[in-house]
Amino acid sequence: MNDDHHQPWHQVQEDLRQPAKELRAMIPDVLKSYGSLHHSAMAAGEIDMGTKELIALAVAVTLQCDGCITSHARGAARAGVSRQAIAETLGVTILLNGGPGTVYGPRALEAFDEYARDYDTDEH
């Protein structure tokens, strides 16, 4: 169900793959520790994984980080988050960020839409 003609967010992920691999080889302990922190922070607990992905996506938009947006848009799609939940989260992000939220919020929605096609969500 992938649209191979235009997938900019998959491309962001791909563009980061090799430099991340090279950096991981240079500082393996740092990135292994970060990976453990990520795994622990994003694990389901009192807050489910989908909600954690929404929080992370809001922070990614706030930080204007395309790599984080692509990662957490994909995570939200994988967790079965609805498009409406993404939009409402981005609404709160826009409230707290003003103008930059109106630029990076739509970017995050576009990233979610691209990854939602990968996971065949009915909400899309």
PDB file as gemmi writes it, atoms N, CA and C in Angstrom:
CRYST1    1.000    1.000    1.000  90.00  90.00  90.00 P 1                      
ATOM      1  N   MET A   1       0.810  -1.185   0.000  1.00  0.00           N  
ATOM      2  CA  MET A   1       0.000   0.000   0.000  1.00  0.00           C  
ATOM      3  C   MET A   1       0.861   1.260   0.000  1.00  0.00           C  
ATOM      4  N   ASN A   2       2.149   1.125  -0.124  1.00  0.00           N  
ATOM      5  CA  ASN A   2       3.050   2.267  -0.163  1.00  0.00           C  
ATOM      6  C   ASN A   2       2.897   3.044  -1.456  1.00  0.00           C  
ATOM      7  N   ASP A   3       3.028   4.354  -1.355  1.00  0.00           N  
ATOM      8  CA  ASP A   3       3.044   5.230  -2.508  1.00  0.00           C  
ATOM      9  C   ASP A   3       4.505   5.530  -2.817  1.00  0.00           C  
ATOM     10  N   ASP A   4       5.096   4.761  -3.709  1.00  0.00           N  
ATOM     11  CA  ASP A   4       6.519   4.890  -3.984  1.00  0.00           C  
ATOM     12  C   ASP A   4       6.875   6.155  -4.744  1.00  0.00           C  
ATOM     13  N   HIS A   5       5.881   6.888  -5.235  1.00  0.00           N  
ATOM     14  CA  HIS A   5       6.150   8.085  -6.019  1.00  0.00           C  
ATOM     15  C   HIS A   5       6.565   9.262  -5.151  1.00  0.00           C  
ATOM     16  N   HIS A   6       6.027   9.368  -3.943  1.00  0.00           N  
ATOM     17  CA  HIS A   6       6.314  10.539  -3.125  1.00  0.00           C  
ATOM     18  C   HIS A   6       6.194  10.174  -1.650  1.00  0.00           C  
ATOM     19  N   GLN A   7       7.319   9.871  -1.045  1.00  0.00           N  
ATOM     20  CA  GLN A   7       7.333   9.528   0.376  1.00  0.00           C  
ATOM     21  C   GLN A   7       8.453  10.292   1.068  1.00  0.00           C  
ATOM     22  N   PRO A   8       8.250  11.586   1.267  1.00  0.00           N  
ATOM     23  CA  PRO A   8       9.342  12.384   1.840  1.00  0.00           C  
ATOM     24  C   PRO A   8       9.738  11.975   3.247  1.00  0.00           C  
ATOM     25  N   TRP A   9       8.801  11.479   4.041  1.00  0.00           N  
ATOM     26  CA  TRP A   9       9.136  11.132   5.421  1.00  0.00           C  
ATOM     27  C   TRP A   9       9.890   9.825   5.493  1.00  0.00           C  
ATOM     28  N   HIS A  10       9.583   8.903   4.615  1.00  0.00           N  
ATOM     29  CA  HIS A  10      10.400   7.694   4.509  1.00  0.00           C  
ATOM     30  C   HIS A  10      11.816   8.087   4.079  1.00  0.00           C  
ATOM     31  N   GLN A  11      11.923   9.104   3.212  1.00  0.00           N  
ATOM     32  CA  GLN A  11      13.230   9.552   2.735  1.00  0.00           C  
ATOM     33  C   GLN A  11      14.029  10.197   3.862  1.00  0.00           C  
ATOM     34  N   VAL A  12      13.371  10.972   4.729  1.00  0.00           N  
ATOM     35  CA  VAL A  12      14.065  11.543   5.892  1.00  0.00           C  
ATOM     36  C   VAL A  12      14.668  10.409   6.713  1.00  0.00           C  
ATOM     37  N   GLN A  13      13.864   9.392   6.951  1.00  0.00           N  
ATOM     38  CA  GLN A  13      14.328   8.236   7.728  1.00  0.00           C  
ATOM     39  C   GLN A  13      15.518   7.578   7.027  1.00  0.00           C  
ATOM     40  N   GLU A  14      15.411   7.397   5.728  1.00  0.00           N  
ATOM     41  CA  GLU A  14      16.490   6.766   4.967  1.00  0.00           C  
ATOM     42  C   GLU A  14      17.752   7.631   4.956  1.00  0.00           C  
ATOM     43  N   ASP A  15      17.575   8.947   4.796  1.00  0.00           N  
ATOM     44  CA  ASP A  15      18.726   9.853   4.766  1.00  0.00           C  
ATOM     45  C   ASP A  15      19.507   9.832   6.080  1.00  0.00           C  
ATOM     46  N   LEU A  16      18.824   9.583   7.178  1.00  0.00           N  
ATOM     47  CA  LEU A  16      19.472   9.571   8.488  1.00  0.00           C  
ATOM     48  C   LEU A  16      20.110   8.224   8.827  1.00  0.00           C  
ATOM     49  N   ARG A  17      19.722   7.182   8.106  1.00  0.00           N  
ATOM     50  CA  ARG A  17      20.163   5.825   8.442  1.00  0.00           C  
ATOM     51  C   ARG A  17      21.695   5.676   8.446  1.00  0.00           C  
ATOM     52  N   GLN A  18      22.373   6.047   7.382  1.00  0.00           N  
ATOM     53  CA  GLN A  18      23.822   5.847   7.291  1.00  0.00           C  
ATOM     54  C   GLN A  18      24.598   6.744   8.254  1.00  0.00           C  
ATOM     55  N   PRO A  19      24.290   8.054   8.323  1.00  0.00           N  
ATOM     56  CA  PRO A  19      25.020   8.867   9.305  1.00  0.00           C  
ATOM     57  C   PRO A  19      24.804   8.378  10.734  1.00  0.00           C  
ATOM     58  N   ALA A  20      23.607   7.918  11.056  1.00  0.00           N  
ATOM     59  CA  ALA A  20      23.346   7.394  12.399  1.00  0.00           C  
ATOM     60  C   ALA A  20      24.162   6.127  12.645  1.00  0.00           C  
ATOM     61  N   LYS A  21      24.262   5.287  11.623  1.00  0.00           N  
ATOM     62  CA  LYS A  21      25.045   4.055  11.746  1.00  0.00           C  
ATOM     63  C   LYS A  21      26.520   4.391  11.995  1.00  0.00           C  
ATOM     64  N   GLU A  22      27.025   5.386  11.279  1.00  0.00           N  
ATOM     65  CA  GLU A  22      28.421   5.790  11.453  1.00  0.00           C  
ATOM     66  C   GLU A  22      28.661   6.362  12.850  1.00  0.00           C  
ATOM     67  N   LEU A  23      27.749   7.193  13.313  1.00  0.00           N  
ATOM     68  CA  LEU A  23      27.900   7.769  14.643  1.00  0.00           C  
ATOM     69  C   LEU A  23      27.795   6.687  15.706  1.00  0.00           C  
ATOM     70  N   ARG A  24      26.882   5.743  15.520  1.00  0.00           N  
ATOM     71  CA  ARG A  24      26.734   4.634  16.469  1.00  0.00           C  
ATOM     72  C   ARG A  24      28.031   3.841  16.585  1.00  0.00           C  
ATOM     73  N   ALA A  25      28.746   3.678  15.467  1.00  0.00           N  
ATOM     74  CA  ALA A  25      30.016   2.953  15.492  1.00  0.00           C  
ATOM     75  C   ALA A  25      31.088   3.718  16.274  1.00  0.00           C  
ATOM     76  N   MET A  26      30.972   5.045  16.267  1.00  0.00           N  
ATOM     77  CA  MET A  26      31.966   5.872  16.950  1.00  0.00           C  
ATOM     78  C   MET A  26      31.690   6.030  18.444  1.00  0.00           C  
ATOM     79  N   ILE A  27      30.417   6.051  18.825  1.00  0.00           N  
ATOM     80  CA  ILE A  27      30.055   6.235  20.244  1.00  0.00           C  
ATOM     81  C   ILE A  27      28.980   5.208  20.627  1.00  0.00           C  
ATOM     82  N   PRO A  28      29.336   3.926  20.553  1.00  0.00           N  
ATOM     83  CA  PRO A  28      28.338   2.877  20.767  1.00  0.00           C  
ATOM     84  C   PRO A  28      27.708   2.895  22.162  1.00  0.00           C  
ATOM     85  N   ASP A  29      28.473   3.201  23.183  1.00  0.00           N  
ATOM     86  CA  ASP A  29      27.921   3.178  24.545  1.00  0.00           C  
ATOM     87  C   ASP A  29      26.873   4.273  24.734  1.00  0.00           C  
ATOM     88  N   VAL A  30      27.128   5.444  24.177  1.00  0.00           N  
ATOM     89  CA  VAL A  30      26.181   6.552  24.302  1.00  0.00           C  
ATOM     90  C   VAL A  30      24.862   6.184  23.626  1.00  0.00           C  
ATOM     91  N   LEU A  31      24.952   5.698  22.406  1.00  0.00           N  
ATOM     92  CA  LEU A  31      23.727   5.400  21.666  1.00  0.00           C  
ATOM     93  C   LEU A  31      23.031   4.148  22.189  1.00  0.00           C  
ATOM     94  N   LYS A  32      23.780   3.208  22.721  1.00  0.00           N  
ATOM     95  CA  LYS A  32      23.144   2.049  23.356  1.00  0.00           C  
ATOM     96  C   LYS A  32      22.377   2.503  24.599  1.00  0.00           C  
ATOM     97  N   SER A  33      22.971   3.388  25.370  1.00  0.00           N  
ATOM     98  CA  SER A  33      22.297   3.919  26.559  1.00  0.00           C  
ATOM     99  C   SER A  33      21.064   4.719  26.171  1.00  0.00           C  
ATOM    100  N   TYR A  34      21.171   5.523  25.127  1.00  0.00           N  
ATOM    101  CA  TYR A  34      20.021   6.290  24.652  1.00  0.00           C  
ATOM    102  C   TYR A  34      18.918   5.336  24.194  1.00  0.00           C  
ATOM    103  N   GLY A  35      19.288   4.278  23.496  1.00  0.00           N  
ATOM    104  CA  GLY A  35      18.310   3.283  23.042  1.00  0.00           C  
ATOM    105  C   GLY A  35      17.583   2.633  24.210  1.00  0.00           C  
ATOM    106  N   SER A  36      18.321   2.342  25.285  1.00  0.00           N  
ATOM    107  CA  SER A  36      17.700   1.768  26.482  1.00  0.00           C  
ATOM    108  C   SER A  36      16.742   2.761  27.128  1.00  0.00           C  
ATOM    109  N   LEU A  37      17.150   4.027  27.184  1.00  0.00           N  
ATOM    110  CA  LEU A  37      16.283   5.070  27.734  1.00  0.00           C  
ATOM    111  C   LEU A  37      15.012   5.193  26.890  1.00  0.00           C  
ATOM    112  N   HIS A  38      15.171   5.205  25.584  1.00  0.00           N  
ATOM    113  CA  HIS A  38      14.019   5.300  24.677  1.00  0.00           C  
ATOM    114  C   HIS A  38      13.059   4.133  24.906  1.00  0.00           C  
ATOM    115  N   HIS A  39      13.606   2.938  24.970  1.00  0.00           N  
ATOM    116  CA  HIS A  39      12.792   1.736  25.180  1.00  0.00           C  
ATOM    117  C   HIS A  39      12.024   1.823  26.500  1.00  0.00           C  
ATOM    118  N   SER A  40      12.694   2.238  27.551  1.00  0.00           N  
ATOM    119  CA  SER A  40      12.053   2.337  28.869  1.00  0.00           C  
ATOM    120  C   SER A  40      10.997   3.437  28.889  1.00  0.00           C  
ATOM    121  N   ALA A  41      11.307   4.588  28.329  1.00  0.00           N  
ATOM    122  CA  ALA A  41      10.376   5.720  28.360  1.00  0.00           C  
ATOM    123  C   ALA A  41       9.135   5.465  27.515  1.00  0.00           C  
ATOM    124  N   MET A  42       9.282   4.740  26.421  1.00  0.00           N  
ATOM    125  CA  MET A  42       8.166   4.544  25.495  1.00  0.00           C  
ATOM    126  C   MET A  42       7.380   3.259  25.766  1.00  0.00           C  
ATOM    127  N   ALA A  43       7.832   2.453  26.714  1.00  0.00           N  
ATOM    128  CA  ALA A  43       7.111   1.216  27.031  1.00  0.00           C  
ATOM    129  C   ALA A  43       5.744   1.529  27.632  1.00  0.00           C  
ATOM    130  N   ALA A  44       4.779   0.692  27.294  1.00  0.00           N  
ATOM    131  CA  ALA A  44       3.442   0.863  27.857  1.00  0.00           C  
ATOM    132  C   ALA A  44       3.487   0.699  29.359  1.00  0.00           C  
ATOM    133  N   GLY A  45       2.770   1.538  30.034  1.00  0.00           N  
ATOM    134  CA  GLY A  45       2.639   1.488  31.492  1.00  0.00           C  
ATOM    135  C   GLY A  45       1.270   2.061  31.812  1.00  0.00           C  
ATOM    136  N   GLU A  46       1.218   2.951  32.758  1.00  0.00           N  
ATOM    137  CA  GLU A  46      -0.035   3.644  33.055  1.00  0.00           C  
ATOM    138  C   GLU A  46      -0.489   4.456  31.839  1.00  0.00           C  
ATOM    139  N   ILE A  47       0.491   4.951  31.070  1.00  0.00           N  
ATOM    140  CA  ILE A  47       0.210   5.649  29.806  1.00  0.00           C  
ATOM    141  C   ILE A  47       0.515   4.673  28.678  1.00  0.00           C  
ATOM    142  N   ASP A  48      -0.448   4.478  27.785  1.00  0.00           N  
ATOM    143  CA  ASP A  48      -0.249   3.526  26.689  1.00  0.00           C  
ATOM    144  C   ASP A  48       0.739   4.078  25.654  1.00  0.00           C  
ATOM    145  N   MET A  49       1.235   3.193  24.819  1.00  0.00           N  
ATOM    146  CA  MET A  49       2.253   3.553  23.837  1.00  0.00           C  
ATOM    147  C   MET A  49       1.752   4.608  22.848  1.00  0.00           C  
ATOM    148  N   GLY A  50       0.504   4.510  22.433  1.00  0.00           N  
ATOM    149  CA  GLY A  50      -0.038   5.488  21.498  1.00  0.00           C  
ATOM    150  C   GLY A  50      -0.020   6.890  22.072  1.00  0.00           C  
ATOM    151  N   THR A  51      -0.412   7.017  23.337  1.00  0.00           N  
ATOM    152  CA  THR A  51      -0.395   8.324  23.996  1.00  0.00           C  
ATOM    153  C   THR A  51       1.033   8.837  24.133  1.00  0.00           C  
ATOM    154  N   LYS A  52       1.954   7.948  24.444  1.00  0.00           N  
ATOM    155  CA  LYS A  52       3.357   8.353  24.536  1.00  0.00           C  
ATOM    156  C   LYS A  52       3.872   8.828  23.181  1.00  0.00           C  
ATOM    157  N   GLU A  53       3.443   8.185  22.102  1.00  0.00           N  
ATOM    158  CA  GLU A  53       3.849   8.638  20.765  1.00  0.00           C  
ATOM    159  C   GLU A  53       3.256  10.013  20.458  1.00  0.00           C  
ATOM    160  N   LEU A  54       2.026  10.267  20.907  1.00  0.00           N  
ATOM    161  CA  LEU A  54       1.428  11.595  20.718  1.00  0.00           C  
ATOM    162  C   LEU A  54       2.231  12.664  21.462  1.00  0.00           C  
ATOM    163  N   ILE A  55       2.620  12.364  22.683  1.00  0.00           N  
ATOM    164  CA  ILE A  55       3.433  13.305  23.458  1.00  0.00           C  
ATOM    165  C   ILE A  55       4.760  13.554  22.744  1.00  0.00           C  
ATOM    166  N   ALA A  56       5.393  12.483  22.318  1.00  0.00           N  
ATOM    167  CA  ALA A  56       6.686  12.604  21.642  1.00  0.00           C  
ATOM    168  C   ALA A  56       6.549  13.387  20.334  1.00  0.00           C  
ATOM    169  N   LEU A  57       5.454  13.171  19.612  1.00  0.00           N  
ATOM    170  CA  LEU A  57       5.247  13.902  18.361  1.00  0.00           C  
ATOM    171  C   LEU A  57       5.063  15.391  18.646  1.00  0.00           C  
ATOM    172  N   ALA A  58       4.332  15.724  19.699  1.00  0.00           N  
ATOM    173  CA  ALA A  58       4.148  17.135  20.066  1.00  0.00           C  
ATOM    174  C   ALA A  58       5.495  17.783  20.407  1.00  0.00           C  
ATOM    175  N   VAL A  59       6.326  17.080  21.133  1.00  0.00           N  
ATOM    176  CA  VAL A  59       7.648  17.606  21.466  1.00  0.00           C  
ATOM    177  C   VAL A  59       8.489  17.737  20.196  1.00  0.00           C  
ATOM    178  N   ALA A  60       8.406  16.759  19.303  1.00  0.00           N  
ATOM    179  CA  ALA A  60       9.162  16.816  18.051  1.00  0.00           C  
ATOM    180  C   ALA A  60       8.784  18.041  17.231  1.00  0.00           C  
ATOM    181  N   VAL A  61       7.493  18.349  17.177  1.00  0.00           N  
ATOM    182  CA  VAL A  61       7.041  19.540  16.465  1.00  0.00           C  
ATOM    183  C   VAL A  61       7.591  20.787  17.158  1.00  0.00           C  
ATOM    184  N   THR A  62       7.529  20.812  18.487  1.00  0.00           N  
ATOM    185  CA  THR A  62       8.039  21.946  19.253  1.00  0.00           C  
ATOM    186  C   THR A  62       9.519  22.172  18.976  1.00  0.00           C  
ATOM    187  N   LEU A  63      10.280  21.089  18.884  1.00  0.00           N  
ATOM    188  CA  LEU A  63      11.717  21.187  18.636  1.00  0.00           C  
ATOM    189  C   LEU A  63      12.050  21.369  17.154  1.00  0.00           C  
ATOM    190  N   GLN A  64      11.034  21.259  16.301  1.00  0.00           N  
ATOM    191  CA  GLN A  64      11.204  21.397  14.853  1.00  0.00           C  
ATOM    192  C   GLN A  64      12.245  20.406  14.328  1.00  0.00           C  
ATOM    193  N   CYS A  65      12.110  19.155  14.766  1.00  0.00           N  
ATOM    194  CA  CYS A  65      13.062  18.096  14.418  1.00  0.00           C  
ATOM    195  C   CYS A  65      12.417  17.102  13.461  1.00  0.00           C  
ATOM    196  N   ASP A  66      12.776  17.175  12.175  1.00  0.00           N  
ATOM    197  CA  ASP A  66      12.185  16.270  11.196  1.00  0.00           C  
ATOM    198  C   ASP A  66      12.495  14.804  11.488  1.00  0.00           C  
ATOM    199  N   GLY A  67      13.684  14.514  11.989  1.00  0.00           N  
ATOM    200  CA  GLY A  67      14.011  13.131  12.324  1.00  0.00           C  
ATOM    201  C   GLY A  67      13.111  12.598  13.432  1.00  0.00           C  
ATOM    202  N   CYS A  68      12.831  13.442  14.425  1.00  0.00           N  
ATOM    203  CA  CYS A  68      11.937  13.043  15.516  1.00  0.00           C  
ATOM    204  C   CYS A  68      10.497  12.943  15.026  1.00  0.00           C  
ATOM    205  N   ILE A  69      10.097  13.882  14.163  1.00  0.00           N  
ATOM    206  CA  ILE A  69       8.741  13.834  13.611  1.00  0.00           C  
ATOM    207  C   ILE A  69       8.535  12.526  12.864  1.00  0.00           C  
ATOM    208  N   THR A  70       9.469  12.160  12.002  1.00  0.00           N  
ATOM    209  CA  THR A  70       9.288  10.929  11.224  1.00  0.00           C  
ATOM    210  C   THR A  70       9.259   9.708  12.140  1.00  0.00           C  
ATOM    211  N   SER A  71      10.099   9.698  13.162  1.00  0.00           N  
ATOM    212  CA  SER A  71      10.145   8.556  14.074  1.00  0.00           C  
ATOM    213  C   SER A  71       8.843   8.409  14.857  1.00  0.00           C  
ATOM    214  N   HIS A  72       8.338   9.495  15.376  1.00  0.00           N  
ATOM    215  CA  HIS A  72       7.157   9.392  16.234  1.00  0.00           C  
ATOM    216  C   HIS A  72       5.849   9.389  15.443  1.00  0.00           C  
ATOM    217  N   ALA A  73       5.859   9.920  14.238  1.00  0.00           N  
ATOM    218  CA  ALA A  73       4.689   9.753  13.358  1.00  0.00           C  
ATOM    219  C   ALA A  73       4.554   8.277  12.995  1.00  0.00           C  
ATOM    220  N   ARG A  74       5.684   7.649  12.678  1.00  0.00           N  
ATOM    221  CA  ARG A  74       5.678   6.219  12.391  1.00  0.00           C  
ATOM    222  C   ARG A  74       5.247   5.422  13.618  1.00  0.00           C  
ATOM    223  N   GLY A  75       5.777   5.781  14.780  1.00  0.00           N  
ATOM    224  CA  GLY A  75       5.404   5.093  16.008  1.00  0.00           C  
ATOM    225  C   GLY A  75       3.921   5.223  16.307  1.00  0.00           C  
ATOM    226  N   ALA A  76       3.365   6.404  16.066  1.00  0.00           N  
ATOM    227  CA  ALA A  76       1.932   6.614  16.295  1.00  0.00           C  
ATOM    228  C   ALA A  76       1.105   5.776  15.332  1.00  0.00           C  
ATOM    229  N   ALA A  77       1.513   5.742  14.080  1.00  0.00           N  
ATOM    230  CA  ALA A  77       0.797   4.922  13.091  1.00  0.00           C  
ATOM    231  C   ALA A  77       0.876   3.452  13.483  1.00  0.00           C  
ATOM    232  N   ARG A  78       2.054   3.023  13.881  1.00  0.00           N  
ATOM    233  CA  ARG A  78       2.253   1.627  14.296  1.00  0.00           C  
ATOM    234  C   ARG A  78       1.402   1.284  15.512  1.00  0.00           C  
ATOM    235  N   ALA A  79       1.225   2.256  16.420  1.00  0.00           N  
ATOM    236  CA  ALA A  79       0.445   2.027  17.641  1.00  0.00           C  
ATOM    237  C   ALA A  79      -1.056   2.137  17.395  1.00  0.00           C  
ATOM    238  N   GLY A  80      -1.453   2.459  16.152  1.00  0.00           N  
ATOM    239  CA  GLY A  80      -2.874   2.520  15.832  1.00  0.00           C  
ATOM    240  C   GLY A  80      -3.559   3.820  16.234  1.00  0.00           C  
ATOM    241  N   VAL A  81      -2.783   4.866  16.435  1.00  0.00           N  
ATOM    242  CA  VAL A  81      -3.345   6.168  16.776  1.00  0.00           C  
ATOM    243  C   VAL A  81      -4.172   6.675  15.596  1.00  0.00           C  
ATOM    244  N   SER A  82      -5.291   7.296  15.876  1.00  0.00           N  
ATOM    245  CA  SER A  82      -6.140   7.807  14.800  1.00  0.00           C  
ATOM    246  C   SER A  82      -5.619   9.136  14.260  1.00  0.00           C  
ATOM    247  N   ARG A  83      -5.988   9.439  13.058  1.00  0.00           N  
ATOM    248  CA  ARG A  83      -5.627  10.708  12.431  1.00  0.00           C  
ATOM    249  C   ARG A  83      -6.216  11.870  13.234  1.00  0.00           C  
ATOM    250  N   GLN A  84      -7.416  11.704  13.751  1.00  0.00           N  
ATOM    251  CA  GLN A  84      -8.044  12.761  14.553  1.00  0.00           C  
ATOM    252  C   GLN A  84      -7.251  13.011  15.829  1.00  0.00           C  
ATOM    253  N   ALA A  85      -6.758  11.952  16.471  1.00  0.00           N  
ATOM    254  CA  ALA A  85      -5.936  12.131  17.672  1.00  0.00           C  
ATOM    255  C   ALA A  85      -4.658  12.890  17.340  1.00  0.00           C  
ATOM    256  N   ILE A  86      -4.070  12.593  16.177  1.00  0.00           N  
ATOM    257  CA  ILE A  86      -2.889  13.335  15.725  1.00  0.00           C  
ATOM    258  C   ILE A  86      -3.244  14.806  15.577  1.00  0.00           C  
ATOM    259  N   ALA A  87      -4.352  15.094  14.893  1.00  0.00           N  
ATOM    260  CA  ALA A  87      -4.761  16.476  14.647  1.00  0.00           C  
ATOM    261  C   ALA A  87      -4.999  17.222  15.965  1.00  0.00           C  
ATOM    262  N   GLU A  88      -5.671  16.589  16.910  1.00  0.00           N  
ATOM    263  CA  GLU A  88      -5.943  17.250  18.186  1.00  0.00           C  
ATOM    264  C   GLU A  88      -4.658  17.505  18.968  1.00  0.00           C  
ATOM    265  N   THR A  89      -3.735  16.567  18.923  1.00  0.00           N  
ATOM    266  CA  THR A  89      -2.433  16.757  19.561  1.00  0.00           C  
ATOM    267  C   THR A  89      -1.707  17.928  18.916  1.00  0.00           C  
ATOM    268  N   LEU A  90      -1.776  18.001  17.598  1.00  0.00           N  
ATOM    269  CA  LEU A  90      -1.116  19.103  16.894  1.00  0.00           C  
ATOM    270  C   LEU A  90      -1.798  20.430  17.195  1.00  0.00           C  
ATOM    271  N   GLY A  91      -3.101  20.403  17.465  1.00  0.00           N  
ATOM    272  CA  GLY A  91      -3.794  21.619  17.875  1.00  0.00           C  
ATOM    273  C   GLY A  91      -3.245  22.168  19.178  1.00  0.00           C  
ATOM    274  N   VAL A  92      -2.996  21.286  20.141  1.00  0.00           N  
ATOM    275  CA  VAL A  92      -2.411  21.711  21.415  1.00  0.00           C  
ATOM    276  C   VAL A  92      -0.991  22.220  21.173  1.00  0.00           C  
ATOM    277  N   THR A  93      -0.264  21.557  20.301  1.00  0.00           N  
ATOM    278  CA  THR A  93       1.101  21.971  19.982  1.00  0.00           C  
ATOM    279  C   THR A  93       1.099  23.373  19.370  1.00  0.00           C  
ATOM    280  N   ILE A  94       0.165  23.629  18.464  1.00  0.00           N  
ATOM    281  CA  ILE A  94       0.054  24.959  17.862  1.00  0.00           C  
ATOM    282  C   ILE A  94      -0.291  25.996  18.929  1.00  0.00           C  
ATOM    283  N   LEU A  95      -1.196  25.656  19.832  1.00  0.00           N  
ATOM    284  CA  LEU A  95      -1.562  26.565  20.918  1.00  0.00           C  
ATOM    285  C   LEU A  95      -0.320  27.006  21.691  1.00  0.00           C  
ATOM    286  N   LEU A  96       0.543  26.057  22.016  1.00  0.00           N  
ATOM    287  CA  LEU A  96       1.693  26.358  22.857  1.00  0.00           C  
ATOM    288  C   LEU A  96       2.907  26.874  22.093  1.00  0.00           C  
ATOM    289  N   ASN A  97       2.926  26.699  20.771  1.00  0.00           N  
ATOM    290  CA  ASN A  97       4.089  27.114  19.975  1.00  0.00           C  
ATOM    291  C   ASN A  97       3.812  28.273  19.035  1.00  0.00           C  
ATOM    292  N   GLY A  98       2.564  28.597  18.807  1.00  0.00           N  
ATOM    293  CA  GLY A  98       2.250  29.677  17.887  1.00  0.00           C  
ATOM    294  C   GLY A  98       2.659  29.349  16.462  1.00  0.00           C  
ATOM    295  N   GLY A  99       3.218  30.326  15.774  1.00  0.00           N  
ATOM    296  CA  GLY A  99       3.547  30.215  14.356  1.00  0.00           C  
ATOM    297  C   GLY A  99       4.342  28.985  13.956  1.00  0.00           C  
ATOM    298  N   PRO A 100       5.456  28.660  14.648  1.00  0.00           N  
ATOM    299  CA  PRO A 100       6.190  27.461  14.256  1.00  0.00           C  
ATOM    300  C   PRO A 100       5.338  26.190  14.327  1.00  0.00           C  
ATOM    301  N   GLY A 101       4.393  26.147  15.245  1.00  0.00           N  
ATOM    302  CA  GLY A 101       3.498  24.990  15.321  1.00  0.00           C  
ATOM    303  C   GLY A 101       2.622  24.873  14.085  1.00  0.00           C  
ATOM    304  N   THR A 102       2.285  26.025  13.470  1.00  0.00           N  
ATOM    305  CA  THR A 102       1.462  25.986  12.259  1.00  0.00           C  
ATOM    306  C   THR A 102       2.253  25.509  11.052  1.00  0.00           C  
ATOM    307  N   VAL A 103       3.574  25.528  11.138  1.00  0.00           N  
ATOM    308  CA  VAL A 103       4.427  25.020  10.060  1.00  0.00           C  
ATOM    309  C   VAL A 103       4.759  23.546  10.299  1.00  0.00           C  
ATOM    310  N   TYR A 104       5.223  23.212  11.508  1.00  0.00           N  
ATOM    311  CA  TYR A 104       5.660  21.850  11.789  1.00  0.00           C  
ATOM    312  C   TYR A 104       4.499  20.920  12.134  1.00  0.00           C  
ATOM    313  N   GLY A 105       3.377  21.454  12.589  1.00  0.00           N  
ATOM    314  CA  GLY A 105       2.191  20.626  12.821  1.00  0.00           C  
ATOM    315  C   GLY A 105       1.721  19.950  11.549  1.00  0.00           C  
ATOM    316  N   PRO A 106       1.512  20.712  10.463  1.00  0.00           N  
ATOM    317  CA  PRO A 106       1.126  20.067   9.209  1.00  0.00           C  
ATOM    318  C   PRO A 106       2.180  19.086   8.695  1.00  0.00           C  
ATOM    319  N   ARG A 107       3.444  19.376   8.937  1.00  0.00           N  
ATOM    320  CA  ARG A 107       4.500  18.436   8.539  1.00  0.00           C  
ATOM    321  C   ARG A 107       4.326  17.117   9.284  1.00  0.00           C  
ATOM    322  N   ALA A 108       4.000  17.196  10.577  1.00  0.00           N  
ATOM    323  CA  ALA A 108       3.798  15.988  11.371  1.00  0.00           C  
ATOM    324  C   ALA A 108       2.575  15.215  10.895  1.00  0.00           C  
ATOM    325  N   LEU A 109       1.500  15.918  10.529  1.00  0.00           N  
ATOM    326  CA  LEU A 109       0.306  15.243  10.010  1.00  0.00           C  
ATOM    327  C   LEU A 109       0.630  14.545   8.694  1.00  0.00           C  
ATOM    328  N   GLU A 110       1.398  15.211   7.836  1.00  0.00           N  
ATOM    329  CA  GLU A 110       1.803  14.607   6.575  1.00  0.00           C  
ATOM    330  C   GLU A 110       2.650  13.354   6.824  1.00  0.00           C  
ATOM    331  N   ALA A 111       3.552  13.424   7.796  1.00  0.00           N  
ATOM    332  CA  ALA A 111       4.378  12.256   8.132  1.00  0.00           C  
ATOM    333  C   ALA A 111       3.512  11.122   8.642  1.00  0.00           C  
ATOM    334  N   PHE A 112       2.559  11.434   9.532  1.00  0.00           N  
ATOM    335  CA  PHE A 112       1.657  10.401  10.036  1.00  0.00           C  
ATOM    336  C   PHE A 112       0.882   9.767   8.891  1.00  0.00           C  
ATOM    337  N   ASP A 113       0.346  10.580   7.991  1.00  0.00           N  
ATOM    338  CA  ASP A 113      -0.424  10.050   6.861  1.00  0.00           C  
ATOM    339  C   ASP A 113       0.414   9.085   6.028  1.00  0.00           C  
ATOM    340  N   GLU A 114       1.664   9.440   5.811  1.00  0.00           N  
ATOM    341  CA  GLU A 114       2.548   8.581   5.018  1.00  0.00           C  
ATOM    342  C   GLU A 114       2.750   7.234   5.719  1.00  0.00           C  
ATOM    343  N   TYR A 115       3.011   7.255   7.015  1.00  0.00           N  
ATOM    344  CA  TYR A 115       3.235   6.009   7.744  1.00  0.00           C  
ATOM    345  C   TYR A 115       1.945   5.245   7.998  1.00  0.00           C  
ATOM    346  N   ALA A 116       0.833   5.944   8.129  1.00  0.00           N  
ATOM    347  CA  ALA A 116      -0.445   5.253   8.336  1.00  0.00           C  
ATOM    348  C   ALA A 116      -0.750   4.333   7.164  1.00  0.00           C  
ATOM    349  N   ARG A 117      -0.356   4.734   5.973  1.00  0.00           N  
ATOM    350  CA  ARG A 117      -0.555   3.857   4.798  1.00  0.00           C  
ATOM    351  C   ARG A 117       0.228   2.560   4.948  1.00  0.00           C  
ATOM    352  N   ASP A 118       1.384   2.617   5.612  1.00  0.00           N  
ATOM    353  CA  ASP A 118       2.194   1.416   5.836  1.00  0.00           C  
ATOM    354  C   ASP A 118       1.489   0.440   6.771  1.00  0.00           C  
ATOM    355  N   TYR A 119       0.726   0.968   7.703  1.00  0.00           N  
ATOM    356  CA  TYR A 119       0.101   0.134   8.725  1.00  0.00           C  
ATOM    357  C   TYR A 119      -1.382  -0.057   8.478  1.00  0.00           C  
ATOM    358  N   ASP A 120      -1.871   0.400   7.316  1.00  0.00           N  
ATOM    359  CA  ASP A 120      -3.259   0.192   6.899  1.00  0.00           C  
ATOM    360  C   ASP A 120      -4.253   0.561   7.989  1.00  0.00           C  
ATOM    361  N   THR A 121      -4.076   1.731   8.600  1.00  0.00           N  
ATOM    362  CA  THR A 121      -5.029   2.123   9.646  1.00  0.00           C  
ATOM    363  C   THR A 121      -6.352   2.486   9.011  1.00  0.00           C  
ATOM    364  N   ASP A 122      -7.423   2.094   9.652  1.00  0.00           N  
ATOM    365  CA  ASP A 122      -8.773   2.415   9.183  1.00  0.00           C  
ATOM    366  C   ASP A 122      -9.107   3.863   9.454  1.00  0.00           C  
ATOM    367  N   GLU A 123      -8.370   4.506  10.322  1.00  0.00           N  
ATOM    368  CA  GLU A 123      -8.665   5.875  10.718  1.00  0.00           C  
ATOM    369  C   GLU A 123      -8.210   6.873   9.684  1.00  0.00           C  
ATOM    370  N   HIS A 124      -7.404   6.467   8.741  1.00  0.00           N  
ATOM    371  CA  HIS A 124      -6.831   7.394   7.773  1.00  0.00           C  
ATOM    372  C   HIS A 124      -7.774   7.683   6.643  1.00  0.00           C  
TER     373      HIS A 124                                                      
END                                                                             
